[in-house]
Amino acid sequence: MRDFKHLVSADWLLQHLDDDNLIVLDASMEKPLPGKSNTVGEQAIPGAKRFDFENVICDLESALPNTMPKAECFEREVRKLGVNNDSTIVVYDNMGVYSSPRAWWMFKVMGHDNVYVLNGGLPAWIAAGGEVSAISEHSHDGTFESQHQPEKIVSVEAVLSNLEQSHSVILDARSAARFSGEDADPRPHVKSGHIPGSKSMPYTSLQSDGHMLPVSELHDRFLALELTPNDSIIFSCGSGVTACILALAATEAGFSELAVYDGSWSEWGTGDYPVETGIE
């Protein structure tokens, strides 16, 4: 029995890669992390198809990066990837567990629960002896129909309302130094600091060597912030990507009332919104 409910291991995927109804999606980002090489499309798990939430499966009319698309767009694009409502989906990325939880969360928002993240991503696959190939091209259309769950994505208006009513805890996945304002935001014209009242939970604190920590340790990380599974949580980060790592960790730890602030600091840090610095 595996420890996780929402992640699969490289060994599991090696055994099930040829299963009927299994769809493997590469959700790597075009811009790699510092010190990492970009292998998007060049090295992929055999049969994997590209899940591009930066340029294709996103709201192209939004000025913000990686914005969640409308249900119609999501349906149309994942059908092109061969996805059906009975598909078992495994998403991964080439950094470990970095951008793949964003794809995982997007499927959750669209009502598809049979979706998993490859723990350790492409590096773990290669380490386990898995072969690599070029990304798989489009073959046949699927019949996916979304069951949109809009409450899983919140707007800046909802976050502003939460400042007054405090019905949810806001967790920030960025580094502690960016949260506190000690480090400037890497993007020009973006303020330093964090949403007032939010708490720092760097996504790196939930991982070890590109893998998610065991469920018991994930639970302890939330307990350390005095959170219980009954709490409502909103996750934020720089551009709505690593916030989904926190959403994945919280789901594994038994939390259920969860949402991602899609605009995240890309929106908050450039708008006329209140900002705090420091860490309590």
Secondary structure as UniProt FT lines:
FT   STRAND          7..8
FT   HELIX           10..16
FT   TURN            17..18
FT   TURN            20..21
FT   STRAND          22..26
FT   TURN            34..35
FT   TURN            40..42
FT   TURN            46..47
FT   STRAND          49..50
FT   TURN            53..56
FT   TURN            60..61
FT   TURN            65..66
FT   HELIX           71..80
FT   TURN            81..82
FT   TURN            85..86
FT   STRAND          88..93
FT   TURN            94..95
FT   HELIX           100..109
FT   TURN            110..111
FT   STRAND          115..118
FT   TURN            119..120
FT   HELIX           121..127
FT   TURN            128..129
FT   HELIX           150..152
FT   STRAND          153..154
FT   HELIX           156..165
FT   STRAND          169..172
FT   HELIX           176..180
FT   TURN            188..189
FT   TURN            196..197
FT   STRAND          199..200
FT   HELIX           203..206
FT   STRAND          207..208
FT   TURN            209..210
FT   STRAND          211..212
FT   HELIX           215..224
FT   TURN            225..226
FT   TURN            229..230
FT   STRAND          233..236
FT   HELIX           243..252
FT   TURN            253..254
FT   STRAND          258..261
FT   HELIX           264..268
FT   TURN            269..270
//
